[in-house]
């Protein structure tokens, strides 16, 4: 993972919205990409039950579009819209992403928002 993804939080900067992704499954997530607010964030590979580094967003919401692969299989979660949503305040947040089923052939992504 590039040093850029973790540098903002490591350097002590706390102005902005910082998002990380938690892999809440027992399988490795690959090519994890999140789109929220006005930015796409690339989180790369996330091992089972692990967190990514934080990525800074200018603004973000409690919901996000998530795209990833597991063993080459593409999975995605796309919210209907952000109507009525208020942008997050500056701070650190986690998007917990998991699987609805242990059987990858019929699994979909699950999503939980956490303020750190």
Chimera marker file (.cmm) of the C-alpha trace (Angstrom):
<marker_set name="trace">
<marker id="1" x="0.000" y="0.000" z="0.000" r="1" g="1" b="0" radius="0.5"/>
<marker id="2" x="1.316" y="3.431" z="-0.858" r="1" g="1" b="0" radius="0.5"/>
<marker id="3" x="2.538" y="5.656" z="1.951" r="1" g="1" b="0" radius="0.5"/>
<marker id="4" x="0.134" y="8.341" z="0.718" r="1" g="1" b="0" radius="0.5"/>
<marker id="5" x="-2.872" y="6.469" z="2.032" r="1" g="1" b="0" radius="0.5"/>
<marker id="6" x="-1.688" y="6.483" z="5.612" r="1" g="1" b="0" radius="0.5"/>
<marker id="7" x="0.373" y="9.663" z="5.700" r="1" g="1" b="0" radius="0.5"/>
<marker id="8" x="-2.339" y="12.158" z="6.619" r="1" g="1" b="0" radius="0.5"/>
<marker id="9" x="-3.265" y="10.387" z="9.846" r="1" g="1" b="0" radius="0.5"/>
<marker id="10" x="0.337" y="9.490" z="10.671" r="1" g="1" b="0" radius="0.5"/>
<marker id="11" x="1.518" y="13.067" z="10.186" r="1" g="1" b="0" radius="0.5"/>
<marker id="12" x="-0.982" y="14.222" z="12.809" r="1" g="1" b="0" radius="0.5"/>
<marker id="13" x="-3.284" y="16.080" z="10.454" r="1" g="1" b="0" radius="0.5"/>
<marker id="14" x="-6.831" y="15.932" z="11.751" r="1" g="1" b="0" radius="0.5"/>
<marker id="15" x="-8.638" y="18.406" z="9.495" r="1" g="1" b="0" radius="0.5"/>
<marker id="16" x="-10.806" y="16.490" z="7.098" r="1" g="1" b="0" radius="0.5"/>
<marker id="17" x="-12.743" y="13.285" z="6.915" r="1" g="1" b="0" radius="0.5"/>
<marker id="18" x="-10.616" y="10.154" z="7.226" r="1" g="1" b="0" radius="0.5"/>
<marker id="19" x="-12.137" y="6.836" z="6.191" r="1" g="1" b="0" radius="0.5"/>
<marker id="20" x="-10.759" y="3.331" z="6.556" r="1" g="1" b="0" radius="0.5"/>
<marker id="21" x="-12.286" y="0.009" z="5.531" r="1" g="1" b="0" radius="0.5"/>
<marker id="22" x="-12.583" y="-2.970" z="7.873" r="1" g="1" b="0" radius="0.5"/>
<marker id="23" x="-12.728" y="-6.379" z="6.224" r="1" g="1" b="0" radius="0.5"/>
<marker id="24" x="-15.365" y="-8.051" z="8.395" r="1" g="1" b="0" radius="0.5"/>
<marker id="25" x="-15.072" y="-11.362" z="6.540" r="1" g="1" b="0" radius="0.5"/>
<marker id="26" x="-12.839" y="-14.427" z="6.568" r="1" g="1" b="0" radius="0.5"/>
<marker id="27" x="-11.660" y="-13.858" z="2.977" r="1" g="1" b="0" radius="0.5"/>
<marker id="28" x="-9.114" y="-11.419" z="1.544" r="1" g="1" b="0" radius="0.5"/>
<marker id="29" x="-10.573" y="-8.346" z="-0.184" r="1" g="1" b="0" radius="0.5"/>
<marker id="30" x="-8.694" y="-7.228" z="-3.299" r="1" g="1" b="0" radius="0.5"/>
<marker id="31" x="-8.813" y="-3.966" z="-5.262" r="1" g="1" b="0" radius="0.5"/>
<marker id="32" x="-11.025" y="-2.279" z="-2.664" r="1" g="1" b="0" radius="0.5"/>
<marker id="33" x="-12.366" y="1.039" z="-3.937" r="1" g="1" b="0" radius="0.5"/>
<marker id="34" x="-14.785" y="3.360" z="-2.135" r="1" g="1" b="0" radius="0.5"/>
<marker id="35" x="-16.676" y="6.273" z="-3.665" r="1" g="1" b="0" radius="0.5"/>
<marker id="36" x="-18.271" y="8.743" z="-1.268" r="1" g="1" b="0" radius="0.5"/>
<marker id="37" x="-18.772" y="12.478" z="-1.362" r="1" g="1" b="0" radius="0.5"/>
<marker id="38" x="-16.701" y="13.817" z="-4.225" r="1" g="1" b="0" radius="0.5"/>
<marker id="39" x="-13.825" y="11.350" z="-4.176" r="1" g="1" b="0" radius="0.5"/>
<marker id="40" x="-12.803" y="7.837" z="-5.022" r="1" g="1" b="0" radius="0.5"/>
<marker id="41" x="-10.463" y="6.217" z="-2.514" r="1" g="1" b="0" radius="0.5"/>
<marker id="42" x="-8.371" y="3.168" z="-3.318" r="1" g="1" b="0" radius="0.5"/>
<marker id="43" x="-7.711" y="0.893" z="-0.345" r="1" g="1" b="0" radius="0.5"/>
<marker id="44" x="-5.995" y="-1.979" z="-2.166" r="1" g="1" b="0" radius="0.5"/>
<marker id="45" x="-5.901" y="-5.397" z="-0.523" r="1" g="1" b="0" radius="0.5"/>
<marker id="46" x="-7.318" y="-5.920" z="2.965" r="1" g="1" b="0" radius="0.5"/>
<marker id="47" x="-6.698" y="-9.161" z="4.818" r="1" g="1" b="0" radius="0.5"/>
<marker id="48" x="-9.525" y="-10.930" z="6.704" r="1" g="1" b="0" radius="0.5"/>
<marker id="49" x="-10.610" y="-9.191" z="9.932" r="1" g="1" b="0" radius="0.5"/>
<marker id="50" x="-8.142" y="-6.338" z="9.333" r="1" g="1" b="0" radius="0.5"/>
<marker id="51" x="-8.409" y="-2.575" z="8.773" r="1" g="1" b="0" radius="0.5"/>
<marker id="52" x="-6.983" y="-0.599" z="5.887" r="1" g="1" b="0" radius="0.5"/>
<marker id="53" x="-5.052" y="2.607" z="6.391" r="1" g="1" b="0" radius="0.5"/>
<marker id="54" x="-7.093" y="5.806" z="6.545" r="1" g="1" b="0" radius="0.5"/>
<marker id="55" x="-7.716" y="7.760" z="3.346" r="1" g="1" b="0" radius="0.5"/>
<marker id="56" x="-8.597" y="11.460" z="3.498" r="1" g="1" b="0" radius="0.5"/>
<marker id="57" x="-11.776" y="12.676" z="1.805" r="1" g="1" b="0" radius="0.5"/>
<marker id="58" x="-12.840" y="16.319" z="1.433" r="1" g="1" b="0" radius="0.5"/>
<marker id="59" x="-16.294" y="15.203" z="2.480" r="1" g="1" b="0" radius="0.5"/>
<marker id="60" x="-18.072" y="11.884" z="2.799" r="1" g="1" b="0" radius="0.5"/>
<marker id="61" x="-21.312" y="10.328" z="3.982" r="1" g="1" b="0" radius="0.5"/>
<marker id="62" x="-22.397" y="7.477" z="6.264" r="1" g="1" b="0" radius="0.5"/>
<marker id="63" x="-22.952" y="5.454" z="3.097" r="1" g="1" b="0" radius="0.5"/>
<marker id="64" x="-20.624" y="4.735" z="0.207" r="1" g="1" b="0" radius="0.5"/>
<marker id="65" x="-20.297" y="2.767" z="-2.979" r="1" g="1" b="0" radius="0.5"/>
<marker id="66" x="-17.889" y="-0.111" z="-2.421" r="1" g="1" b="0" radius="0.5"/>
<marker id="67" x="-16.231" y="-2.141" z="-5.165" r="1" g="1" b="0" radius="0.5"/>
<marker id="68" x="-13.906" y="-5.083" z="-4.531" r="1" g="1" b="0" radius="0.5"/>
<marker id="69" x="-12.874" y="-8.549" z="-5.644" r="1" g="1" b="0" radius="0.5"/>
<marker id="70" x="-12.637" y="-11.817" z="-3.738" r="1" g="1" b="0" radius="0.5"/>
<marker id="71" x="-10.778" y="-14.627" z="-5.498" r="1" g="1" b="0" radius="0.5"/>
<marker id="72" x="-11.326" y="-12.733" z="-8.754" r="1" g="1" b="0" radius="0.5"/>
<marker id="73" x="-15.092" y="-12.386" z="-8.245" r="1" g="1" b="0" radius="0.5"/>
<marker id="74" x="-16.281" y="-8.755" z="-8.427" r="1" g="1" b="0" radius="0.5"/>
<marker id="75" x="-18.673" y="-7.563" z="-5.727" r="1" g="1" b="0" radius="0.5"/>
<marker id="76" x="-20.209" y="-4.135" z="-5.305" r="1" g="1" b="0" radius="0.5"/>
<marker id="77" x="-22.499" y="-2.235" z="-3.002" r="1" g="1" b="0" radius="0.5"/>
<marker id="78" x="-24.084" y="0.945" z="-4.342" r="1" g="1" b="0" radius="0.5"/>
<marker id="79" x="-26.464" y="3.094" z="-2.267" r="1" g="1" b="0" radius="0.5"/>
<marker id="80" x="-29.634" y="4.297" z="-3.961" r="1" g="1" b="0" radius="0.5"/>
<marker id="81" x="-28.793" y="7.950" z="-3.312" r="1" g="1" b="0" radius="0.5"/>
<marker id="82" x="-27.609" y="10.390" z="-0.665" r="1" g="1" b="0" radius="0.5"/>
<marker id="83" x="-30.895" y="12.306" z="-0.408" r="1" g="1" b="0" radius="0.5"/>
<marker id="84" x="-31.300" y="13.702" z="3.089" r="1" g="1" b="0" radius="0.5"/>
<marker id="85" x="-27.782" y="12.713" z="4.129" r="1" g="1" b="0" radius="0.5"/>
<marker id="86" x="-25.605" y="15.233" z="5.924" r="1" g="1" b="0" radius="0.5"/>
<marker id="87" x="-21.884" y="15.203" z="5.118" r="1" g="1" b="0" radius="0.5"/>
<marker id="88" x="-19.725" y="13.806" z="7.914" r="1" g="1" b="0" radius="0.5"/>
<marker id="89" x="-17.904" y="16.220" z="10.193" r="1" g="1" b="0" radius="0.5"/>
<marker id="90" x="-14.120" y="16.167" z="10.308" r="1" g="1" b="0" radius="0.5"/>
<marker id="91" x="-12.965" y="13.023" z="12.054" r="1" g="1" b="0" radius="0.5"/>
<marker id="92" x="-12.055" y="9.371" z="11.699" r="1" g="1" b="0" radius="0.5"/>
<marker id="93" x="-14.547" y="6.755" z="10.525" r="1" g="1" b="0" radius="0.5"/>
<marker id="94" x="-14.650" y="3.087" z="9.566" r="1" g="1" b="0" radius="0.5"/>
<marker id="95" x="-16.738" y="1.421" z="6.901" r="1" g="1" b="0" radius="0.5"/>
<marker id="96" x="-17.111" y="-2.205" z="8.030" r="1" g="1" b="0" radius="0.5"/>
<marker id="97" x="-17.632" y="-4.333" z="4.949" r="1" g="1" b="0" radius="0.5"/>
<marker id="98" x="-18.527" y="-7.995" z="5.189" r="1" g="1" b="0" radius="0.5"/>
<marker id="99" x="-20.325" y="-10.791" z="3.384" r="1" g="1" b="0" radius="0.5"/>
<marker id="100" x="-23.955" y="-11.821" z="3.741" r="1" g="1" b="0" radius="0.5"/>
<marker id="101" x="-23.072" y="-15.500" z="3.305" r="1" g="1" b="0" radius="0.5"/>
<marker id="102" x="-20.075" y="-17.784" z="3.778" r="1" g="1" b="0" radius="0.5"/>
<marker id="103" x="-20.874" y="-19.165" z="0.315" r="1" g="1" b="0" radius="0.5"/>
<marker id="104" x="-19.176" y="-16.733" z="-2.061" r="1" g="1" b="0" radius="0.5"/>
<marker id="105" x="-21.362" y="-17.761" z="-5.015" r="1" g="1" b="0" radius="0.5"/>
<marker id="106" x="-24.476" y="-16.206" z="-3.447" r="1" g="1" b="0" radius="0.5"/>
<marker id="107" x="-22.883" y="-13.646" z="-1.108" r="1" g="1" b="0" radius="0.5"/>
<marker id="108" x="-23.478" y="-9.917" z="-1.261" r="1" g="1" b="0" radius="0.5"/>
<marker id="109" x="-21.644" y="-7.157" z="0.585" r="1" g="1" b="0" radius="0.5"/>
<marker id="110" x="-22.797" y="-5.909" z="3.970" r="1" g="1" b="0" radius="0.5"/>
<marker id="111" x="-22.004" y="-2.420" z="5.252" r="1" g="1" b="0" radius="0.5"/>
<marker id="112" x="-21.823" y="-0.824" z="8.687" r="1" g="1" b="0" radius="0.5"/>
<marker id="113" x="-20.745" y="2.730" z="9.519" r="1" g="1" b="0" radius="0.5"/>
<marker id="114" x="-18.665" y="3.375" z="12.663" r="1" g="1" b="0" radius="0.5"/>
<marker id="115" x="-17.347" y="6.627" z="14.104" r="1" g="1" b="0" radius="0.5"/>
<marker id="116" x="-13.856" y="5.959" z="15.511" r="1" g="1" b="0" radius="0.5"/>
<link id1="1" id2="2" r="1" g="1" b="0" radius="0.2"/>
<link id1="2" id2="3" r="1" g="1" b="0" radius="0.2"/>
<link id1="3" id2="4" r="1" g="1" b="0" radius="0.2"/>
<link id1="4" id2="5" r="1" g="1" b="0" radius="0.2"/>
<link id1="5" id2="6" r="1" g="1" b="0" radius="0.2"/>
<link id1="6" id2="7" r="1" g="1" b="0" radius="0.2"/>
<link id1="7" id2="8" r="1" g="1" b="0" radius="0.2"/>
<link id1="8" id2="9" r="1" g="1" b="0" radius="0.2"/>
<link id1="9" id2="10" r="1" g="1" b="0" radius="0.2"/>
<link id1="10" id2="11" r="1" g="1" b="0" radius="0.2"/>
<link id1="11" id2="12" r="1" g="1" b="0" radius="0.2"/>
<link id1="12" id2="13" r="1" g="1" b="0" radius="0.2"/>
<link id1="13" id2="14" r="1" g="1" b="0" radius="0.2"/>
<link id1="14" id2="15" r="1" g="1" b="0" radius="0.2"/>
<link id1="15" id2="16" r="1" g="1" b="0" radius="0.2"/>
<link id1="16" id2="17" r="1" g="1" b="0" radius="0.2"/>
<link id1="17" id2="18" r="1" g="1" b="0" radius="0.2"/>
<link id1="18" id2="19" r="1" g="1" b="0" radius="0.2"/>
<link id1="19" id2="20" r="1" g="1" b="0" radius="0.2"/>
<link id1="20" id2="21" r="1" g="1" b="0" radius="0.2"/>
<link id1="21" id2="22" r="1" g="1" b="0" radius="0.2"/>
<link id1="22" id2="23" r="1" g="1" b="0" radius="0.2"/>
<link id1="23" id2="24" r="1" g="1" b="0" radius="0.2"/>
<link id1="24" id2="25" r="1" g="1" b="0" radius="0.2"/>
<link id1="25" id2="26" r="1" g="1" b="0" radius="0.2"/>
<link id1="26" id2="27" r="1" g="1" b="0" radius="0.2"/>
<link id1="27" id2="28" r="1" g="1" b="0" radius="0.2"/>
<link id1="28" id2="29" r="1" g="1" b="0" radius="0.2"/>
<link id1="29" id2="30" r="1" g="1" b="0" radius="0.2"/>
<link id1="30" id2="31" r="1" g="1" b="0" radius="0.2"/>
<link id1="31" id2="32" r="1" g="1" b="0" radius="0.2"/>
<link id1="32" id2="33" r="1" g="1" b="0" radius="0.2"/>
<link id1="33" id2="34" r="1" g="1" b="0" radius="0.2"/>
<link id1="34" id2="35" r="1" g="1" b="0" radius="0.2"/>
<link id1="35" id2="36" r="1" g="1" b="0" radius="0.2"/>
<link id1="36" id2="37" r="1" g="1" b="0" radius="0.2"/>
<link id1="37" id2="38" r="1" g="1" b="0" radius="0.2"/>
<link id1="38" id2="39" r="1" g="1" b="0" radius="0.2"/>
<link id1="39" id2="40" r="1" g="1" b="0" radius="0.2"/>
<link id1="40" id2="41" r="1" g="1" b="0" radius="0.2"/>
<link id1="41" id2="42" r="1" g="1" b="0" radius="0.2"/>
<link id1="42" id2="43" r="1" g="1" b="0" radius="0.2"/>
<link id1="43" id2="44" r="1" g="1" b="0" radius="0.2"/>
<link id1="44" id2="45" r="1" g="1" b="0" radius="0.2"/>
<link id1="45" id2="46" r="1" g="1" b="0" radius="0.2"/>
<link id1="46" id2="47" r="1" g="1" b="0" radius="0.2"/>
<link id1="47" id2="48" r="1" g="1" b="0" radius="0.2"/>
<link id1="48" id2="49" r="1" g="1" b="0" radius="0.2"/>
<link id1="49" id2="50" r="1" g="1" b="0" radius="0.2"/>
<link id1="50" id2="51" r="1" g="1" b="0" radius="0.2"/>
<link id1="51" id2="52" r="1" g="1" b="0" radius="0.2"/>
<link id1="52" id2="53" r="1" g="1" b="0" radius="0.2"/>
<link id1="53" id2="54" r="1" g="1" b="0" radius="0.2"/>
<link id1="54" id2="55" r="1" g="1" b="0" radius="0.2"/>
<link id1="55" id2="56" r="1" g="1" b="0" radius="0.2"/>
<link id1="56" id2="57" r="1" g="1" b="0" radius="0.2"/>
<link id1="57" id2="58" r="1" g="1" b="0" radius="0.2"/>
<link id1="58" id2="59" r="1" g="1" b="0" radius="0.2"/>
<link id1="59" id2="60" r="1" g="1" b="0" radius="0.2"/>
<link id1="60" id2="61" r="1" g="1" b="0" radius="0.2"/>
<link id1="61" id2="62" r="1" g="1" b="0" radius="0.2"/>
<link id1="62" id2="63" r="1" g="1" b="0" radius="0.2"/>
<link id1="63" id2="64" r="1" g="1" b="0" radius="0.2"/>
<link id1="64" id2="65" r="1" g="1" b="0" radius="0.2"/>
<link id1="65" id2="66" r="1" g="1" b="0" radius="0.2"/>
<link id1="66" id2="67" r="1" g="1" b="0" radius="0.2"/>
<link id1="67" id2="68" r="1" g="1" b="0" radius="0.2"/>
<link id1="68" id2="69" r="1" g="1" b="0" radius="0.2"/>
<link id1="69" id2="70" r="1" g="1" b="0" radius="0.2"/>
<link id1="70" id2="71" r="1" g="1" b="0" radius="0.2"/>
<link id1="71" id2="72" r="1" g="1" b="0" radius="0.2"/>
<link id1="72" id2="73" r="1" g="1" b="0" radius="0.2"/>
<link id1="73" id2="74" r="1" g="1" b="0" radius="0.2"/>
<link id1="74" id2="75" r="1" g="1" b="0" radius="0.2"/>
<link id1="75" id2="76" r="1" g="1" b="0" radius="0.2"/>
<link id1="76" id2="77" r="1" g="1" b="0" radius="0.2"/>
<link id1="77" id2="78" r="1" g="1" b="0" radius="0.2"/>
<link id1="78" id2="79" r="1" g="1" b="0" radius="0.2"/>
<link id1="79" id2="80" r="1" g="1" b="0" radius="0.2"/>
<link id1="80" id2="81" r="1" g="1" b="0" radius="0.2"/>
<link id1="81" id2="82" r="1" g="1" b="0" radius="0.2"/>
<link id1="82" id2="83" r="1" g="1" b="0" radius="0.2"/>
<link id1="83" id2="84" r="1" g="1" b="0" radius="0.2"/>
<link id1="84" id2="85" r="1" g="1" b="0" radius="0.2"/>
<link id1="85" id2="86" r="1" g="1" b="0" radius="0.2"/>
<link id1="86" id2="87" r="1" g="1" b="0" radius="0.2"/>
<link id1="87" id2="88" r="1" g="1" b="0" radius="0.2"/>
<link id1="88" id2="89" r="1" g="1" b="0" radius="0.2"/>
<link id1="89" id2="90" r="1" g="1" b="0" radius="0.2"/>
<link id1="90" id2="91" r="1" g="1" b="0" radius="0.2"/>
<link id1="91" id2="92" r="1" g="1" b="0" radius="0.2"/>
<link id1="92" id2="93" r="1" g="1" b="0" radius="0.2"/>
<link id1="93" id2="94" r="1" g="1" b="0" radius="0.2"/>
<link id1="94" id2="95" r="1" g="1" b="0" radius="0.2"/>
<link id1="95" id2="96" r="1" g="1" b="0" radius="0.2"/>
<link id1="96" id2="97" r="1" g="1" b="0" radius="0.2"/>
<link id1="97" id2="98" r="1" g="1" b="0" radius="0.2"/>
<link id1="98" id2="99" r="1" g="1" b="0" radius="0.2"/>
<link id1="99" id2="100" r="1" g="1" b="0" radius="0.2"/>
<link id1="100" id2="101" r="1" g="1" b="0" radius="0.2"/>
<link id1="101" id2="102" r="1" g="1" b="0" radius="0.2"/>
<link id1="102" id2="103" r="1" g="1" b="0" radius="0.2"/>
<link id1="103" id2="104" r="1" g="1" b="0" radius="0.2"/>
<link id1="104" id2="105" r="1" g="1" b="0" radius="0.2"/>
<link id1="105" id2="106" r="1" g="1" b="0" radius="0.2"/>
<link id1="106" id2="107" r="1" g="1" b="0" radius="0.2"/>
<link id1="107" id2="108" r="1" g="1" b="0" radius="0.2"/>
<link id1="108" id2="109" r="1" g="1" b="0" radius="0.2"/>
<link id1="109" id2="110" r="1" g="1" b="0" radius="0.2"/>
<link id1="110" id2="111" r="1" g="1" b="0" radius="0.2"/>
<link id1="111" id2="112" r="1" g="1" b="0" radius="0.2"/>
<link id1="112" id2="113" r="1" g="1" b="0" radius="0.2"/>
<link id1="113" id2="114" r="1" g="1" b="0" radius="0.2"/>
<link id1="114" id2="115" r="1" g="1" b="0" radius="0.2"/>
<link id1="115" id2="116" r="1" g="1" b="0" radius="0.2"/>
</marker_set>
